[in-house]
């Protein structure tokens, strides 16, 4: 199972007003384990950044001036999220911006949902914690996740924090590494298997008189050492 934790930063709040994506951050999970693979890109929006947005993320037009445009990175971004479950906090916001960027490239690009499935962790959090604050900072506090480095929002940093929040909300991180697979293989080898009904009955080998006598002697030794508490004798299990 391949999952991508995704976050974006933008020039403002509304793509219908011409606002654009300026940063994309993605972190990859395979079987709920962080693989260490990520996708991160700053983008030249080709327009001014609203002051309110700048105060949130701190990305300036000067910093973004020499960065690639969305059209330049669209294919590699789509290839990274393709055929995965993309997990986003407040997904309609980020997906709305991504879809607006794809629309600018032409009809053939379609929408985000054509390349992946989408899961909204804000919806999940509201169902799990109704009537409470469910922004990323509140969830970090609730699940005791360190977000002390989050002075300003950043797409990759927020994606990494959301990864920890998502795993905490959904039961933790799987541990299906190499060692675990080895253990599972060993367990499979030792699993109980049904006996072939057509197989000949196994022979029953009765103990000899000498073996029975040695067994009785050993049980008496256990009784002596345990102060008369040998369950195999006293309970009739012998």
Secondary structure, DSSP 8 states (H G I E B T S, - for coil): -EEEEEEEEESSS-GGGT--EEEEEEEEEETTEEEEEEEEEE---SS---HHHHHHH---HHHHTTS--HHHHHHHHHHHHTTSEEEETTHHHHHHHHHHHHHHH-GGG--GGGTSEEEEHHHHHHHHSTTS--SHHHHHHHTT---TT-SS--HHHHHHHHHHHHHHHTT-----SHHHHHHHHHHHHTS-----TTS---------HHHHHHHHHHHHHHHHHTTS--HHHHTS--
